[in-house]
Structures are given as C-alpha cells and as structure tokens.
Amino acid sequence: MRQSQLFTKTRKEAPKDEVSKNAQLLVRAGYIHKEMAGVYDLLPLGLRVIDKIRNIIREEMNGLGAQEVSLSALQDPALWEATDRWDDEKIDVWFKTTLKNGTELGLGCTHEEPMANMLKNHISSYRDLPRYTYQFQTKFRNELRAKSGIMRGREFLMKDMYSFNRTEEELEKFYTDAGVAYENVFRRVGLGDITYLTFASGGMFSKFSHEFQTVSEAGEDIIYIDTEKRIAVNKEVYKDDILFDLGLEKGKLVEAKAIEVGNIFKYGTRYSVPLGLTFKDEEGNEKPVIMGAYGIGLGRVMGTVVEMLADEKGIVWPESIAPFAVHLVELSQGDATIRENADALYEDLKSAGIETLYDDRDLRAGEKFADADLLGIPYRIIVGKSTTNEMIEVVRRKDSEKRTVSKESLLSGSYGF
C-alpha cells in the first residue's frame, strides 16, 4: 500500500473527548474513527490488525476441533424468557427494539440461548456429541459508562465459542484444552508474559469461572497474582478459604490492576434444560447436554496491546498483528534517483510477498519519521542518500535499534535482528 493512497490521516493532537491511551493513539494514528461514546469504526489499518487477531484466534479454535458459524444479532425474546434472562433486571445491558408489527426483539449481547436452540436441530443421540461451535460477531451492550476506548464499547466484535458435551468429565477435558488455547492466543498477540489465568466467581453455574487478565494500570479489575505459579484470583473471590482450596499463600500474592481480555465458563445444564437441548445416551435415556462458553473481545485485545506496548512516540505493534510487516520510507526530497530506488524496492518487496506500507508522500523526513513512530509498524526501511542498491538501513520500532542489511536478506524477510 502506498501511503499517499491510504484511506487514513494522522493527527498531532489526541482527541479532547478521549481519556484512554488506546483510543487516543488509535484515533491519532488513523486506525479507528469515533462515531459516538463507546462506538468506533475500523479504518483500513485498524481492520488489518483486527483481521490478524481474528486469524490467530481462528487457528487456535480450529485446533480444538471447533467449527466456525455466524448467527444473527437479532434475538427472539422467547428463548431468553425460557432461561429467565430477558428481564432487564437480570441482564441490565440489553438493547431492545420493536418491529413495525409491535414484536419486540433484542440485539445480541451474547449467544448462549440461540446457539443452544440451534443445536436442538443437530443433536439427538450421544453419537452427535461432542460439538464445539464459535463465531466472530458484533455484540451490543448498553453500557452505562463507555470510557475505556475500544476496550469497553456499546458495539464490539467478539469471538464467542460454545461447547456441547455428554458428561461433566468430557466438558472438563475440553475446558482445560480451551484454557491452553487461550494462553496461546494471548502469547501470540504479544500479551503472554503479562496475562494470567485468573479464578473468578462461577456464580450459580460452578465454583469458579476463569478470566484471562492482563496486568495494566488502565484495568478496571483488581487481581492477586502468584507470579511463580502464574495464576491469580479476582478480588471477588479473594477469601481465605478460596486461597486454601487453590493452594495459594496470601503473603505471596501481588495485588494489581488488570484488564479482562478473555473468559471461560462451565454452564452445565443451565441453558440446555430450559431450552430442551437433550440427547439419548447409549441406554436410550434422555439426558441434558452439558455446556460451556468461551469469549474473547477482539477490540479489547487490540486496545490492550496498545495500552501495554505503546511508548511516548506512539503505537508499537508485535509482528504477529501489525498491519504491515515493514514501513518503507523514502527520503528523496526531490532527488529522482532516490525516488526511483525506493519505487523499485517497493515493487521487489511486494513481489517477495512482504506486507509493505510505502511512505511515498512529499513530506519532510521529520514528518515521515514522526508518523512512522505513531503508526508502530515493526520495521522501518529507509531509502535515502546513503542507501545503495545492495545495502539498506532498517530500524526496529520497539527499541530504535538500527541495522544495515543486504537487499537479498531484506527480501527473504530477514531484517538483521
């Protein structure tokens, strides 16, 4: 992509109505556009990052044997009334609407009910189980406060997966495997070292649910971490008996603020019984399906990466989710030969299959470098007066380290670091 043609603009100043670092930087860098409080559009750069995150999650979910689907955001009140969750007193973030014929509908905030109801058409025997389905879908939540940028929105993209099992033991195995897959996701997006499996309240469903919490001053949760065991407990279950059950010593726990980037739940028969989702076992007995649910907010992951990895100059993307692998910056200042060299290198990089953003704009070097720092692409390739056809300067964004590498190495994807 030539930057002169890219549908985006950078800003020198942060929007006055944004208080969170993630939104300030993503708006300034032209990754997102704010429609209103808690509602953001993805611009081309932002969509490329979200697609990278989506593909990482998809690979891990597929590795569990899950299959991708896509359900409607419109919700049938009858399903939610059956599980006693249509009432605003029970689920206080509903967006509801009324059709012209007077029928009331909901806009999906989560999909346990419709997913379980759909499975009734596909499950009748123990031979039909287990089943694991997931989707990437826009959710709607009527949040009272939307002040954390893209980490807490009223409309947001979520991966929600649902497991359907024959027994609690079968669920337990998948649940454990899903936890490992989640750890893989957060490691691959660059948050692994600072994200902890966190024990939280299971409510009426089970003793515990599990969150994945990333330590951050921008977080809304308080957790207590055992750094050696790499597990934590949420403040809501920070009690002596719980710590004893988990084998944790209060004196070894470190208090921290954290951002919840994912969660997993064991529901048992909470939804299958009221919705009539059953199967016949090997003896012909009718039994309820055992369920679990597993969520990750893609925008929340994106915002958390910005919060945690950005520096005073701008965003710093991990290579795995950066919108482009390299940022080619030409410093011709009217020199036709330099411009021709940069154009030729851009074509070579494209031919080599290296995702490249080419800053071909007619701007001063300082302006180009400031924008490059703000955009946060992992490697910057500079073509200027000192560049030869064979030796090229590369700057690594995260620490400003410089290397001079051969064109051959560059085109093979080796940047000298």
N, C-alpha and C positions, 0 to 999 in steps of 0.2 A: 504494500500500500504506500503510495506517495502521500506524504503528509500534507502537501498542498491541496490534495483532493479529499482528505479525510473529513468526514462529517463530525467535526468537533471543534471546540475552541478552548484554549486555556485562559484562566483568569489569574491576575496577580493577587487579588484580594479574595478572602473567603467570604461566602455569603453571610450577611449580618444576622440572618434568622437561623443559622445553624450553629449549634454548640458542640456537637460531637466531631472529633477529629476525622472519623471515617467519612462523614458526609462533606465536611469542609474540603478535604483533599480530593475526593472523588468528583465533586462538582467543579472544583478549580481545574482539575486535570481533564475534564470533559468526558468522564466515564459515565456519569449519570446526569439526569435533569430532574429537578424537583417540580412536581405538579402542585402539591399541597402538603401539609403536615402529614408525614407517615406514608406518602405516596411518591414513588420515584420511577422515572423511565430509565431504561438501559439504552445508552448510546452505543455506537459500534464497538468502541474499546471495552466498555463495560460488558456488553453481550459476549465478546470473545473470552473475557475472564470467566463469566458465569458458565459458558459452554465448556471451558476447561475443567471447572469444578464439577459440572454435571457429568462429564465423561469419566472422571476419576470415581465418582460415586457409583455410576452405572457399572463400571468394571468390577467394583467390589461387590455390589449387589448381585450381579450376574454370577460372580464367583461363588455365591452362596446357593445358587440354584434358583434364585428368584426370577420372575418374568415381569417385564415392563408392560403396563397398561396405561390408559388415560381415561379417567372418569369425569363426568360432568361436574361443574362447580355448583349447579343448581340442585337444591336439596329438597326432598319430599318430607314435609313435616311428619307424616305418619310413621316413618321409620324412627325418627328422633323421639316422637311421643311414646313409641313402644319401649324405648330404652330410658325414658324419663329424662331426656336431655333437650327437649325443645323449649322448655320454660326458660326465660331469660334469667330467672333466679338461679337456675342450675348451671347454665352456660351464659356468662354475662358479656360475651364479646360478639354476639350474633349480629350480622347484618341481615335483615329480612326485607322482603319486597312483596308486593301484591300484584298479581296479573290483572288484566282488564276485566276478567270474569269474576274477580274477587278472591281467587285462590291465592293463599299465602305460600311463599317459597322462601327458602333460606339460601344464602351464599356460603359455600362450604368453608368452614373453619378447620375441619378435619374430616376424615372419611371412614371411620370405623363402621358406621351404620350402612352406608351404601355399598361398601366393599363386601361386608358380611352378607348383605341381602343378595348381591350379585352372585356370590359363591353358592347360594342355595340352588342355582340352576346348574351347577357343575360338580356338586358333591352329594353323593347318596350312599356310597359304600366306603369302607375302610381302604379299599383299593384306590380310591380317588385322593387319598391323603398321603403325605402332607402336600400342601400348596403354599407357595410364597409369591405374593404379588406386590409390585411397587409402582409408583408413578412420580413424575415431576409435574407439579400442578400449582397454579396460582391459588392461594388461600386468602380469605378475607376475615379480618378480625377487627371489631370495633373497639380498639384500644383507647382507654381514657387519655393516656399520655403517649405521644409519639415523639420522643425527644432524643433518641439514640441513633439518629440517621437511619441507614438501611438495616440496622440490627434489630429494630423493633418497628415494624411498619403495619399499616392497616391493610395493605395488599402486598403479598410477598410470595416468592417461589419456594416451594417446599418439596423435598423428597419424603414421601411417607410410604412405608412398607408395612405389610400385614402378613402375619404367619398364621396358618391354619393346620393344627396338628391333631393326632388321635389321642395322645396321652400327655400328661404333665412332664413325663421324662423326655418325650420326644421334643416338646417345646423347650425344655431346659437346655438340651444339646444345641438346638438352633439358636437360642437366645445367647448362649456363650459364644458360638461362632459369629453371630452378628456383632457382638461386642468387639471381637477381634477385628472384624471388617471395618468397624467404625474407627478403631485405633489406626488402622491402615489409612483410612481416608484422611484423618487429621495429620498424620505423619506426612502423607504425600502432598498436602496443600501447604505444608510449612509450619504447622502448629503442634507437631508431635511432642516436642520437649516440654511445652508449657500447658498441655491439655491432660486432664486427669479424669479417670473413671471415678465418678462421684456417686455415693449412695444417697438416695433421696427417699422421701416417703412414697410408699406404694399405694397409699390410700386404702380404699376398700378392696383393691384387686389382689395385692400381695404385700408381703412385709416390706419389700423395697422395690422401687424403680431405680433406674440408673441414668444419670446425666453424664455428659461429657463437658467438662468445664475448663475453659481457658483462662489462666490467671491474667488479670488485667485490671488496672485502676479504673477503666471505663465500665467494668462489670456492675451488674445490679444485684448479684448474689454474693453471699458470704459462705466460703467453704473452709474446711480444716483439713490440711494435707499431711499425709505421711509420705515424705519425699523418697524414703527408701523403698517402700512398698508400691509407690506411685499410685496410691488410691486416696480418695478424700471422702468426707461426709459433708452434706449440705447442712447449713445451720439449723434447718427444721428437724433434723434427726440427730443433732449433736447432744446426745444424752449418754450418761454413764453406762446404762445397760446396753445401748446400741454399740457403743465403742467396745464393750466387753465381748459382745457377740461377734464383732468383726476382728477381734484380736488387736485392737489399736490402743495405744497408750496416750492419754491426754497430753502428757508432758512432751511427747514427741511431735505433736501436731502443730502445724503452722497455719495461722489464720490469714486468709487472702480474699480479696475481691475477685470475682470471676464472671466470665460471660458464658452462658449455656449455649453451646454450639450444636448439641445433639442430645437425644434422649431415647431410651428404650423401655418398654413396659410389658409386663406379663398380665394379660387380662383374664386368663382362664376362660370361664363361660359367661363373663359379664355381658357380652353382646350376643353371643350365639343363642343363649336360652331365650331371651325376649324376642329375638328375631326368627327363631325356629330353624337355626342352622344346625342340622344334625346329620349323623351318618350311622349306618348299620355296621356293627363290629362283626368279627368272624363267626360269632354265635347267633347273629341276626338280631341282636339287641340294639335298640335306638339309643344313641348317645350324643351329647352336645359336643361340637367341635371346640377345641382349646385354642385360644387366640393370643396373639401378641402384636405389638405395634412399635414402629421404629422410625423416628423422624430426624431430619436434618434440614435446617433452613439455609438455602444456598446464598441468599443475600447476607444473611448473618455471618456465614463463613467468610464471605468476601470482605465484609466490614471489619470482622475481627482480624483478618490478615493485615488490613491497612492500619488498624489501631496498634497492632503489636510490632509490625516490621517497618513502618514508616520512620523517616528521620526528619531533621529540621529542613531538609531541602524538598521533601516530597515523598511519594509512594516508593516502596521497594518491593517488587513482586518476586516471589520464588519462581524459579524457572518453570516449574510444573504448571502454573496457572497464569503466567504472564501473557498479555495479549499478543505479543510478538517475542521471538527469541532474541532478536538484535534490533538496535536502533542505529541506522546508518545516517551519519550527519556529514553533509558536505559543507566545506568552508571555502567555497570558490571565490567569493567576494568579487565576482565579475571575471575571474580567470577561466577562460573557456576550456583549457586543458584539464584543470582540476574538475570542472563540472563533467567533462566527458569521462574522466576516470571514475568518478562517483557513479555516473549513469551506467557505465559498463559493469562496475562491481555489483550494483543493484541487480542487473539482469543475471549476472553469474550466481548471486545468492538465491534468486528466485529459481533458477534452473537447478540448483543444488537442493531445492526443497526446504530452504531455511526461511522461516517466517520472519519477514523483514519490514519494519516501518522505515521509510526513506524520507528524511527531512531535506526536501529539495526546495524549501521556501527561500525567498530572497530576504533573509534577515541577518542581523549581525551575529557573530559567534556567541556572544554572551547571552543573547535571547534564546538561541537554539539550545545552548547548554542548560539554561535555567528550565526550559520546557522539558528537556530530556530528563533532568533530575526529578521534576514534578511527575512525569509520566511513569517513571520507575521501571522501564524495561531492563532486564538483567545485564545486557552487554551493549555498550556503545562503540560503534566502529566509526572512526574519524578519518575523513579523507580531506587533507589539506596540502599545504605547500611541501611539508616534509614527507608526505606519503609517496612511496614508489609503487610501481606496478606489482612488486613482489612482497614488500614488507609493509604491514598495515598496523596502525595503533588501535588497541582495544582497551576500553575502560570498563571495569566491573562496577556496576551501580552500587552494590551494597556496601563497599568499602573504598571506592575510588581508586583501587589498585589498577596500575597500567601495565600492559604487555605489548610488545611488538611481535606480531606473528606473521608467518608466511601466508600468502593468499591460498596456497594449497591446503594448509591447516584450517584456515577460516572456512573454506568451502566444504571441508569434511566435518564441520561442526565442532572443531577444537579451537577454543579461544585463548589458550595459553595459561589457564589457571588450574 
